[in-house]
Amino acid sequence: MAESKKLLRALSGETQAVPPVWMMRQAGRYLPEYRATRAQAGDFLSLCYNPDLATEVTMQPIRRYGFDAAILFADILLVPHALGVDLTFVQGEGPRLSTVTTEADLAALKSTQEIHDTLAPVYQTVVNLSESLPKDVALIGFAGAPWTVATYMIAGQGTPDQAPAHALKDENRVLFQQLLLKITDATIEYLHTQIMAGAEVVMLFDSWAGSLKGADFAAYSLAPTRHIISTLRKLHPDIPVIAFPRQGGEGVVGFANATGANCIALDYSVDAQWAVENVQRDGCVMGNLDPAHMVTGGQALIDEVRRIREVFSGGPHIFNLGHGITPDADPDNVQLMIDTLRENA
Ligand code: CP3
């Protein structure tokens, strides 16, 4: 039977006149219905660990816009939390974590198998979603890539340049590599269980890949991604994977072939025509509209949507932003993006 989900068709290499579309952070604070459900949950982590409410916020943008894919509502920092790290989200400031910077901190983390105690509600959300989503909407599970997760675990918060993680890498490379391995193993376990629960695609967010240069990019962004994908494929041979080595620059060239990813998500710093020649020649690409257009809208948004659709029209493409939609975005601009993308369809 022909695959009815546009997203899965793109991931298997099909070129479509109108590409499938979804948005990073599509369930988020720009939507009034998200803010209402989040208030009901109390705080962000309680929302992530409440399967009924997490299912509800995942469904909200699907109901409102008819996206071609839903992404599980969770966060990349749930893996460190499940490993025993203290985690809180400070309103308006972002995440705060207890740090892992010594052998003792690393030894105090829970075992990979123990993460499921904390993450069980997330798997339940995946089960709920696979039962509630419309038949033509694909369900994406996800995790952070090990380097990006490590940057938060080492610094205890988000940082502009990931300096604490780079410092640990330079001062105690053995410990740094052991931490990355620990995260890698937990991530494989986490994604495997998401797939068992019904995730049809998985995405790896390497949001801070861009601060790894040269051999470090190969060792700490590309290699863990390759290891995660090849291990998952032993258990799930056909699982499609989207990799997002954000701001990886020239590093995105050949990344799909080297890691086994079916699709490379392109941030908005990437020139689309360059990406056609250097990345899309190897398979599907996703992106790369600047999320600022979701705030400003108007003719500039329309022109950009048409341009990106046109530039990538010769190969498999998933329409998306180059990074997550921001809380100050106007929900009407999202509708304008979708209407423009699907015009003359
Ligand atoms: O809709 C979706 O995309 C699915 C859910 C999702 C969230 N976070 C929900 C969320 C996904 C895929 C993520 C990924 C994530 N989380 C990344 C990688 C992608 C990226 O943005 O680069 C990172 C680095 C994180 C860590 C994180 N989570 C930070 C730094 C913050 C605080 C900054 C912010 O945007 O508020 C979060 C919080 C977060 N994760 C929110 C949401 C909807 C906002 C929390 C709130 O409701 O207050």
Residues whose N, C-alpha, C, O or C-beta is under 5 A from the ligand:
A	BS01	CP3	M23 M24 R25 Q26 A27 G28 F44 I71 L72 F73 A74 D75 I76 G94 P95 G158 F205 S207 G324
